[in-house]
Every structure is written in structure tokens, then in C-alpha cells.
Amino acid sequence: NSPPWGNVLASPHDRRHDNEPNPMALKVKIKQKAPTAFADEALSVRFAHDAENYAAAAMALGDGTKFHSVRYHLFCHAFELILKSFVLSAGGNQSVLFNIGHRLNDALAEAVKRGYKPSYQGFDTLVDWLHPFHAEHDFRYARGGYQMLPTADDLLAAFKTAHAEIAPLARAAYLKKYPRAS
């Protein structure tokens, strides 16, 4: 029988070279339980919130070239999360998101299929522009080559518009499923 907090975790330092117990080893007791899965509506709200944070972090890096790849990776992830937030708030589930992966074009296509109509002029063009870089993880793994990209200001304007359209829908979907107690 294991205790309710789970088993004591072992590390390589728990035993000495002669396989005797190490009297100096720190024993840590950790409650083992399965990770809590978010309901789709809760994850939608979380994605909208996290997307806003990723976009803010991208802008906080400034215009210097030192953080170019990091900045665009953050923007791409912000777009990915806000589009996935819409998919979930419009009735999609997490398996749909898993199939989308990091493909921004697929995320936008799924959101549009579920009723999203981006009001930002050229939103789909920006997503198309970023898609290959994000899908292939170019900003994370520096695959090289010259990249011609939209400006951070253009990305921020498009993101803010999408976020303003989607975040309230995510919250409304959550509150519909989990109404506040009166």
C-alpha cells in the first residue's frame, strides 16, 4: 500500500556507488495525481489570456535585432492561441486543436469554418505570411536565411483586433457552461 501522497521519489543520488542507501539523500514526498484537464470553455479563456501575454512580451522586447526570432515566435504563438481560443469557444474540442498543431493557416481555417470573421483588413494575409515560419519552428530553431516579415506594429494591431473580438466570446462560452451562482 502506498501512502496517499504517493511514493517517495528516488534520484540517482539516493544510493551511493556501492548501491547502499545514501544517508545524505533528501527524501521528497510528492502527491501523485493525474494532471487536471481543463474543460474546453475554461481552456478557451486561458488561451485568450495567455495569447495577450505572449503579444505583450513580444512588444516588450523592443525593435532591436537581438531578439528578432524570439519576438516573432511570441507573436506567432499569440496568434495560434487566440485562434484556438475561438475554436474552443465556438464548440470545438481539444482534439481539434491537437490536429491543428502549430499550423496557423489551419487554426484560422477552423476558426472561420466555425464562424470567425476577422475584421482586421489583411488578417488572413498576415497569418499566411507567418504560417510557414511557425509551422516549421523557424523562429525557435534558427534555420537560417533571410526572412521578410510584417512589422511588429502591424502584427500587434491585427492581434489586438482579434483578441478584442475573441476574448469576450471565450468568456461568454465559459459563463454559459458555468453560470455564476446568484
C-alpha positions as CSV (number, residue, x, y, z in Angstrom):
1,N,0.0,0.0,0.0
2,S,1.4,3.4,-0.9
3,P,0.7,6.4,1.3
4,P,-2.0,8.9,0.0
5,W,0.8,11.3,-1.1
6,G,2.4,8.7,-3.4
7,N,5.7,7.1,-3.3
8,V,8.9,8.7,-2.3
9,L,10.7,9.7,-5.4
10,A,14.2,8.2,-6.0
11,S,17.0,10.0,-7.6
12,P,20.4,8.7,-8.7
13,H,21.8,10.4,-5.6
14,D,19.6,8.3,-3.2
15,R,22.2,5.5,-3.5
16,R,25.9,5.5,-3.1
17,H,28.3,4.0,-5.7
18,D,28.2,0.7,-3.7
19,N,24.4,0.7,-4.0
20,E,24.0,1.3,-0.3
21,P,21.4,3.9,0.7
22,N,22.8,7.4,0.8
23,P,22.2,8.8,4.3
24,M,22.5,12.4,2.9
25,A,19.9,11.9,0.2
26,L,16.9,14.2,0.5
27,K,13.6,12.3,0.5
28,V,10.8,14.2,-1.1
29,K,7.2,13.1,-0.8
30,I,5.0,14.2,-3.7
31,K,1.3,13.7,-4.1
32,Q,0.9,11.8,-7.4
33,K,-2.2,12.5,-9.3
34,A,-3.2,12.9,-12.9
35,P,-2.9,16.4,-14.3
36,T,-6.1,18.3,-14.2
37,A,-7.6,18.7,-17.7
38,F,-9.3,22.0,-18.4
39,A,-12.8,22.0,-19.8
40,D,-12.8,23.3,-23.4
41,E,-14.5,26.5,-22.3
42,A,-12.0,27.1,-19.5
43,L,-9.1,26.4,-21.8
44,S,-10.6,28.9,-24.3
45,V,-10.5,31.7,-21.6
46,R,-6.9,30.6,-20.6
47,F,-5.7,30.7,-24.2
48,A,-7.1,34.2,-24.8
49,H,-5.4,35.4,-21.6
50,D,-2.1,33.7,-22.4
51,A,-2.2,35.0,-26.0
52,E,-2.4,38.6,-24.7
53,N,0.6,37.9,-22.5
54,Y,2.6,36.5,-25.4
55,A,1.8,39.5,-27.6
56,A,2.8,41.9,-24.7
57,A,6.0,40.0,-24.2
58,A,6.8,40.3,-27.9
59,M,6.3,44.1,-27.7
60,A,8.4,44.4,-24.5
61,L,11.4,43.0,-26.4
62,G,11.6,46.2,-28.5
63,D,12.7,46.7,-32.0
64,G,16.3,45.6,-31.6
65,T,17.6,42.8,-33.8
66,K,19.0,40.9,-30.9
67,F,15.6,39.3,-30.1
68,H,14.1,39.2,-33.6
69,S,13.4,35.4,-33.6
70,V,12.1,35.4,-30.1
71,R,9.8,38.3,-30.7
72,Y,8.3,36.7,-33.8
73,H,8.0,33.3,-32.1
74,L,6.0,35.1,-29.3
75,F,3.7,36.8,-31.9
76,C,3.1,33.6,-33.7
77,H,2.2,31.8,-30.5
78,A,-0.1,34.6,-29.6
79,F,-1.9,34.2,-32.9
80,E,-2.1,30.5,-32.5
81,L,-3.6,30.7,-29.0
82,I,-6.2,33.4,-29.9
83,L,-7.4,31.4,-32.9
84,K,-7.5,28.2,-30.9
85,S,-9.5,30.2,-28.2
86,F,-12.1,31.0,-30.8
87,V,-12.3,27.4,-32.0
88,L,-12.9,26.2,-28.4
89,S,-15.4,29.0,-27.7
90,A,-17.3,28.1,-30.9
91,G,-17.8,24.5,-29.9
92,G,-14.6,22.8,-31.0
93,N,-12.8,20.5,-28.7
94,Q,-9.2,19.9,-27.7
95,S,-8.8,17.0,-30.2
96,V,-9.5,19.5,-33.0
97,L,-6.7,21.7,-31.6
98,F,-4.3,18.8,-31.4
99,N,-5.0,18.1,-35.1
100,I,-4.3,21.8,-35.9
101,G,-0.9,21.7,-34.1
102,H,1.2,24.8,-34.8
103,R,-0.3,25.4,-38.3
104,L,-1.6,29.0,-38.2
105,N,-3.4,28.5,-41.6
106,D,-5.3,25.5,-40.2
107,A,-6.2,27.4,-37.0
108,L,-7.6,30.3,-39.0
109,A,-9.4,28.0,-41.4
110,E,-11.0,26.1,-38.5
111,A,-12.0,29.4,-36.8
112,V,-13.5,30.7,-40.0
113,K,-15.4,27.4,-40.5
114,R,-16.8,27.9,-37.0
115,G,-17.9,31.5,-37.7
116,Y,-15.0,33.7,-37.1
117,K,-14.9,36.8,-39.4
118,P,-11.7,38.7,-38.7
119,S,-12.4,42.4,-39.0
120,Y,-8.8,43.4,-39.4
121,Q,-8.1,44.2,-43.0
122,G,-5.4,41.7,-44.2
123,F,-5.6,39.4,-41.1
124,D,-5.6,36.3,-43.3
125,T,-2.6,37.7,-45.2
126,L,-0.6,38.2,-42.0
127,V,-1.5,34.6,-40.9
128,D,-0.4,33.3,-44.3
129,W,2.8,35.2,-44.0
130,L,3.7,33.8,-40.6
131,H,2.4,30.3,-41.1
132,P,5.4,28.6,-42.7
133,F,7.8,30.1,-40.2
134,H,5.7,29.0,-37.2
135,A,4.7,25.6,-38.6
136,E,8.3,24.7,-39.3
137,H,9.6,26.3,-36.0
138,D,11.9,28.6,-37.8
139,F,11.8,31.2,-35.1
140,R,12.7,28.6,-32.4
141,Y,15.4,26.8,-34.2
142,A,17.1,29.4,-36.4
143,R,17.1,27.5,-39.6
144,G,18.8,30.4,-41.3
145,G,18.1,32.5,-44.4
146,Y,16.7,36.0,-44.8
147,Q,13.2,36.5,-43.6
148,M,11.0,39.2,-44.8
149,L,8.2,39.7,-42.2
150,P,5.4,42.1,-41.3
151,T,6.3,44.8,-38.8
152,A,5.7,44.3,-35.1
153,D,3.3,47.2,-35.1
154,D,1.2,45.6,-37.9
155,L,1.2,42.3,-36.0
156,L,0.2,43.9,-32.8
157,A,-2.7,45.8,-34.4
158,A,-4.0,42.6,-36.0
159,F,-3.6,40.7,-32.8
160,K,-5.3,43.4,-30.7
161,T,-8.3,43.4,-33.0
162,A,-8.6,39.6,-33.0
163,H,-8.2,39.5,-29.2
164,A,-10.9,42.1,-28.8
165,E,-13.2,40.0,-30.9
166,I,-12.4,36.6,-29.4
167,A,-11.7,37.1,-25.7
168,P,-15.3,38.2,-24.9
169,L,-16.7,35.2,-26.8
170,A,-14.4,32.8,-24.8
171,R,-15.6,34.3,-21.6
172,A,-19.3,34.1,-22.7
173,A,-18.9,30.5,-23.6
174,Y,-17.4,29.8,-20.2
175,L,-20.1,31.6,-18.4
176,K,-22.8,29.9,-20.4
177,K,-21.5,26.5,-19.3
178,Y,-20.6,27.6,-15.8
179,P,-23.0,30.3,-14.8
180,R,-22.2,32.3,-11.7
181,A,-24.2,31.5,-8.6
182,S,-26.7,34.2,-7.8
